[in-house]
Amino acid sequence: MKEICQHINEIGVIKLPAELVCEECMKTNGTWVHLRTCQTCGTTLCCDSSPSKHMTRHFHHSGHPVVISAEPGEKWLWCYQDESFAAYE
């Protein structure tokens, strides 16, 4: 099993989504499958299963590495940079 990366270990307080919508898809009348919330800036965007993959684009543009699943009932973090996963309570 892979160790939890430093980026995830540095998260102190989980930033929860303000709304359960992809902020970028809303601008273009797009659709999404699942949502992720950036743990650096709090932006909520769509996942890689969604047509536009906005959260991955956000990571590549901003360098913000850690997201949580914004889906109700899911409690996990993902680090794009280190490809590391961790559950949280």
N, CA and C atoms as an extended XYZ file, in Angstrom:
267
Properties=species:S:1:pos:R:3:atomname:S:1:resname:S:1:resid:I:1 pbc="F F F"
N         0.851       -1.194        0.000 N   MET     1
C         0.000        0.000        0.000 CA  MET     1
C         0.889        1.247        0.000 C   MET     1
N         0.527        2.194       -0.811 N   LYS     2
C         1.283        3.427       -0.959 CA  LYS     2
C         1.101        4.329        0.265 C   LYS     2
N         2.165        5.005        0.679 N   GLU     3
C         2.075        5.948        1.792 CA  GLU     3
C         1.278        7.181        1.382 C   GLU     3
N         0.658        7.809        2.379 N   ILE     4
C        -0.057        9.058        2.127 CA  ILE     4
C         0.982       10.152        1.914 C   ILE     4
N         0.808       10.933        0.882 N   CYS     5
C         1.794       11.943        0.517 CA  CYS     5
C         1.784       13.151        1.458 C   CYS     5
N         2.830       13.933        1.367 N   GLN     6
C         2.990       15.132        2.193 CA  GLN     6
C         1.875       16.136        1.931 C   GLN     6
N         1.447       16.290        0.676 N   HIS     7
C         0.391       17.266        0.355 CA  HIS     7
C        -0.898       16.945        1.112 C   HIS     7
N        -1.273       15.669        1.145 N   ILE     8
C        -2.480       15.268        1.873 CA  ILE     8
C        -2.258       15.410        3.373 C   ILE     8
N        -1.095       15.007        3.850 N   ASN     9
C        -0.801       15.117        5.284 CA  ASN     9
C        -0.834       16.553        5.779 C   ASN     9
N        -0.583       17.516        4.907 N   GLU    10
C        -0.580       18.930        5.299 CA  GLU    10
C        -1.974       19.546        5.383 C   GLU    10
N        -3.001       18.837        4.917 N   ILE    11
C        -4.369       19.368        4.980 CA  ILE    11
C        -4.822       19.342        6.433 C   ILE    11
N        -5.135       20.508        6.969 N   GLY    12
C        -5.580       20.596        8.358 CA  GLY    12
C        -7.088       20.542        8.477 C   GLY    12
N        -7.753       21.449        7.779 N   VAL    13
C        -9.206       21.540        7.801 CA  VAL    13
C        -9.713       21.264        6.388 C   VAL    13
N       -10.650       20.351        6.280 N   ILE    14
C       -11.230       20.010        4.978 CA  ILE    14
C       -12.133       21.143        4.511 C   ILE    14
N       -11.886       21.624        3.287 N   LYS    15
C       -12.755       22.633        2.674 CA  LYS    15
C       -13.899       21.904        1.974 C   LYS    15
N       -15.113       22.137        2.432 N   LEU    16
C       -16.289       21.511        1.833 CA  LEU    16
C       -16.849       22.415        0.741 C   LEU    16
N       -17.570       21.852       -0.226 N   PRO    17
C       -18.117       22.673       -1.308 CA  PRO    17
C       -19.185       23.641       -0.808 C   PRO    17
N       -19.174       24.837       -1.369 N   ALA    18
C       -20.222       25.817       -1.050 CA  ALA    18
C       -21.538       25.391       -1.705 C   ALA    18
N       -21.431       24.896       -2.925 N   GLU    19
C       -22.585       24.403       -3.684 CA  GLU    19
C       -22.179       23.122       -4.390 C   GLU    19
N       -23.136       22.265       -4.658 N   LEU    20
C       -22.844       21.025       -5.371 CA  LEU    20
C       -23.066       21.215       -6.869 C   LEU    20
N       -22.241       22.084       -7.448 N   VAL    21
C       -22.261       22.342       -8.892 CA  VAL    21
C       -20.827       22.550       -9.357 C   VAL    21
N       -20.580       22.241      -10.628 N   CYS    22
C       -19.287       22.569      -11.224 CA  CYS    22
C       -19.342       24.027      -11.645 C   CYS    22
N       -18.485       24.840      -11.038 N   GLU    23
C       -18.494       26.278      -11.307 CA  GLU    23
C       -18.252       26.594      -12.783 C   GLU    23
N       -17.388       25.838      -13.450 N   GLU    24
C       -17.094       26.091      -14.868 CA  GLU    24
C       -18.197       25.563      -15.779 C   GLU    24
N       -18.738       24.390      -15.487 N   CYS    25
C       -19.837       23.852      -16.302 CA  CYS    25
C       -21.057       24.773      -16.252 C   CYS    25
N       -21.289       25.391      -15.111 N   MET    26
C       -22.430       26.304      -14.981 CA  MET    26
C       -22.301       27.489      -15.929 C   MET    26
N       -21.076       27.935      -16.190 N   LYS    27
C       -20.850       29.079      -17.090 CA  LYS    27
C       -21.184       28.749      -18.542 C   LYS    27
N       -21.054       27.463      -18.916 N   THR    28
C       -21.229       27.069      -20.318 CA  THR    28
C       -22.421       26.149      -20.535 C   THR    28
N       -23.249       25.992      -19.504 N   ASN    29
C       -24.399       25.098      -19.579 CA  ASN    29
C       -23.958       23.650      -19.796 C   ASN    29
N       -22.780       23.307      -19.250 N   GLY    30
C       -22.229       21.964      -19.384 CA  GLY    30
C       -22.819       21.009      -18.363 C   GLY    30
N       -22.402       19.756      -18.458 N   THR    31
C       -22.865       18.727      -17.533 CA  THR    31
C       -21.670       18.077      -16.847 C   THR    31
N       -21.917       17.457      -15.708 N   TRP    32
C       -20.857       16.777      -14.979 CA  TRP    32
C       -21.386       15.478      -14.414 C   TRP    32
N       -20.444       14.600      -14.046 N   VAL    33
C       -20.771       13.304      -13.454 CA  VAL    33
C       -20.594       13.369      -11.945 C   VAL    33
N       -19.386       13.724      -11.502 N   HIS    34
C       -19.076       13.850      -10.079 CA  HIS    34
C       -18.320       15.150       -9.850 C   HIS    34
N       -18.281       15.576       -8.602 N   LEU    35
C       -17.640       16.839       -8.263 CA  LEU    35
C       -16.476       16.633       -7.309 C   LEU    35
N       -15.483       17.524       -7.414 N   ARG    36
C       -14.316       17.535       -6.546 CA  ARG    36
C       -14.118       18.956       -6.034 C   ARG    36
N       -13.636       19.095       -4.803 N   THR    37
C       -13.376       20.419       -4.232 CA  THR    37
C       -11.886       20.551       -3.937 C   THR    37
N       -11.279       21.594       -4.486 N   CYS    38
C        -9.861       21.876       -4.296 CA  CYS    38
C        -9.616       22.251       -2.840 C   CYS    38
N        -8.598       21.652       -2.248 N   GLN    39
C        -8.296       21.918       -0.845 CA  GLN    39
C        -7.356       23.100       -0.648 C   GLN    39
N        -6.903       23.705       -1.730 N   THR    40
C        -6.109       24.925       -1.633 CA  THR    40
C        -7.010       26.148       -1.690 C   THR    40
N        -7.908       26.196       -2.674 N   CYS    41
C        -8.714       27.406       -2.879 CA  CYS    41
C       -10.213       27.217       -2.668 C   CYS    41
N       -10.678       25.971       -2.525 N   GLY    42
C       -12.102       25.728       -2.277 CA  GLY    42
C       -12.979       25.667       -3.510 C   GLY    42
N       -12.397       25.755       -4.700 N   THR    43
C       -13.161       25.683       -5.938 CA  THR    43
C       -13.733       24.281       -6.125 C   THR    43
N       -14.998       24.191       -6.543 N   THR    44
C       -15.622       22.904       -6.824 CA  THR    44
C       -15.828       22.783       -8.328 C   THR    44
N       -15.269       21.682       -8.884 N   LEU    45
C       -15.310       21.449      -10.332 CA  LEU    45
C       -15.570       19.972      -10.609 C   LEU    45
N       -15.800       19.655      -11.877 N   CYS    46
C       -16.137       18.286      -12.270 CA  CYS    46
C       -14.908       17.379      -12.387 C   CYS    46
N       -15.164       16.078      -12.260 N   CYS    47
C       -14.118       15.056      -12.252 CA  CYS    47
C       -13.735       14.605      -13.668 C   CYS    47
N       -12.809       13.658      -13.735 N   ASP    48
C       -12.339       13.148      -15.023 CA  ASP    48
C       -13.355       12.277      -15.754 C   ASP    48
N       -14.396       11.824      -15.080 N   SER    49
C       -15.464       11.078      -15.762 CA  SER    49
C       -16.429       12.031      -16.465 C   SER    49
N       -16.320       13.304      -16.166 N   SER    50
C       -17.167       14.332      -16.779 CA  SER    50
C       -16.566       14.780      -18.107 C   SER    50
N       -17.393       15.260      -19.040 N   PRO    51
C       -16.880       15.645      -20.356 CA  PRO    51
C       -15.751       16.679      -20.334 C   PRO    51
N       -15.813       17.659      -19.468 N   SER    52
C       -14.829       18.746      -19.503 CA  SER    52
C       -13.638       18.571      -18.570 C   SER    52
N       -13.716       17.662      -17.605 N   LYS    53
C       -12.602       17.377      -16.691 CA  LYS    53
C       -12.009       18.651      -16.080 C   LYS    53
N       -12.879       19.514      -15.593 N   HIS    54
C       -12.439       20.823      -15.111 CA  HIS    54
C       -11.473       20.767      -13.925 C   HIS    54
N       -11.644       19.803      -12.999 N   MET    55
C       -10.741       19.795      -11.839 CA  MET    55
C        -9.323       19.436      -12.246 C   MET    55
N        -9.144       18.521      -13.171 N   THR    56
C        -7.787       18.200      -13.638 CA  THR    56
C        -7.183       19.405      -14.340 C   THR    56
N        -7.972       20.117      -15.116 N   ARG    57
C        -7.493       21.352      -15.760 CA  ARG    57
C        -7.072       22.368      -14.700 C   ARG    57
N        -7.878       22.467      -13.644 N   HIS    58
C        -7.565       23.386      -12.538 CA  HIS    58
C        -6.213       23.034      -11.928 C   HIS    58
N        -5.983       21.746      -11.679 N   PHE    59
C        -4.695       21.317      -11.123 CA  PHE    59
C        -3.546       21.716      -12.046 C   PHE    59
N        -3.669       21.439      -13.343 N   HIS    60
C        -2.583       21.756      -14.273 CA  HIS    60
C        -2.346       23.262      -14.384 C   HIS    60
N        -3.388       24.044      -14.292 N   HIS    61
C        -3.270       25.505      -14.395 CA  HIS    61
C        -2.757       26.130      -13.090 C   HIS    61
N        -3.276       25.663      -11.955 N   SER    62
C        -2.987       26.303      -10.664 CA  SER    62
C        -1.863       25.632       -9.873 C   SER    62
N        -1.678       24.340      -10.096 N   GLY    63
C        -0.722       23.599       -9.284 CA  GLY    63
C        -1.273       23.170       -7.935 C   GLY    63
N        -2.553       23.394       -7.691 N   HIS    64
C        -3.181       22.985       -6.428 CA  HIS    64
C        -3.354       21.461       -6.458 C   HIS    64
N        -2.642       20.724       -5.607 N   PRO    65
C        -2.577       19.274       -5.776 CA  PRO    65
C        -3.705       18.433       -5.173 C   PRO    65
N        -4.335       18.879       -4.087 N   VAL    66
C        -5.244       17.990       -3.348 CA  VAL    66
C        -6.701       18.409       -3.506 C   VAL    66
N        -7.542       17.401       -3.762 N   VAL    67
C        -8.992       17.600       -3.843 CA  VAL    67
C        -9.674       16.577       -2.939 C   VAL    67
N       -10.919       16.888       -2.594 N   ILE    68
C       -11.777       15.889       -1.955 CA  ILE    68
C       -12.900       15.571       -2.921 C   ILE    68
N       -13.521       14.428       -2.712 N   SER    69
C       -14.767       14.153       -3.410 CA  SER    69
C       -15.820       15.049       -2.783 C   SER    69
N       -16.578       15.740       -3.617 N   ALA    70
C       -17.661       16.586       -3.119 CA  ALA    70
C       -18.987       15.836       -3.157 C   ALA    70
N       -18.926       14.544       -3.440 N   GLU    71
C       -20.140       13.745       -3.502 CA  GLU    71
C       -20.618       13.404       -2.092 C   GLU    71
N       -21.910       13.575       -1.819 N   PRO    72
C       -22.441       13.251       -0.487 CA  PRO    72
C       -22.100       11.809       -0.108 C   PRO    72
N       -21.619       11.635        1.115 N   GLY    73
C       -21.301       10.309        1.618 CA  GLY    73
C       -19.895        9.824        1.305 C   GLY    73
N       -19.177       10.493        0.397 N   GLU    74
C       -17.807       10.101        0.072 CA  GLU    74
C       -16.844       10.977        0.866 C   GLU    74
N       -15.900       10.347        1.542 N   LYS    75
C       -14.951       11.090        2.380 CA  LYS    75
C       -13.539       10.643        2.040 C   LYS    75
N       -13.016       11.180        0.953 N   TRP    76
C       -11.652       10.853        0.548 CA  TRP    76
C       -10.971       12.038       -0.105 C   TRP    76
N        -9.643       11.987       -0.067 N   LEU    77
C        -8.790       13.009       -0.671 CA  LEU    77
C        -7.948       12.356       -1.757 C   LEU    77
N        -7.605       13.136       -2.766 N   TRP    78
C        -6.742       12.679       -3.853 CA  TRP    78
C        -5.708       13.763       -4.122 C   TRP    78
N        -4.456       13.345       -4.263 N   CYS    79
C        -3.390       14.261       -4.638 CA  CYS    79
C        -3.014       13.989       -6.079 C   CYS    79
N        -3.252       14.952       -6.945 N   TYR    80
C        -2.897       14.814       -8.362 CA  TYR    80
C        -1.392       14.670       -8.543 C   TYR    80
N        -0.629       15.469       -7.826 N   GLN    81
C         0.818       15.492       -8.019 CA  GLN    81
C         1.469       14.148       -7.685 C   GLN    81
N         1.072       13.560       -6.566 N   ASP    82
C         1.697       12.322       -6.104 CA  ASP    82
C         0.863       11.083       -6.379 C   ASP    82
N        -0.323       11.258       -6.975 N   GLU    83
C        -1.247       10.149       -7.208 CA  GLU    83
C        -1.463        9.351       -5.927 C   GLU    83
N        -1.798       10.090       -4.869 N   SER    84
C        -1.983        9.512       -3.538 CA  SER    84
C        -3.431        9.684       -3.105 C   SER    84
N        -3.945        8.693       -2.429 N   PHE    85
C        -5.337        8.650       -1.994 CA  PHE    85
C        -5.393        8.432       -0.490 C   PHE    85
N        -6.373        9.048        0.181 N   ALA    86
C        -6.577        8.819        1.616 CA  ALA    86
C        -8.031        9.075        1.967 C   ALA    86
N        -8.547        8.267        2.877 N   ALA    87
C        -9.891        8.485        3.415 CA  ALA    87
C        -9.770        9.411        4.627 C   ALA    87
N       -10.853       10.095        4.948 N   TYR    88
C       -10.892       10.917        6.158 CA  TYR    88
C       -12.209       10.723        6.864 C   TYR    88
N       -12.253       11.117        8.113 N   GLU    89
C       -13.476       11.013        8.923 CA  GLU    89
C       -14.210       12.311        8.940 C   GLU    89
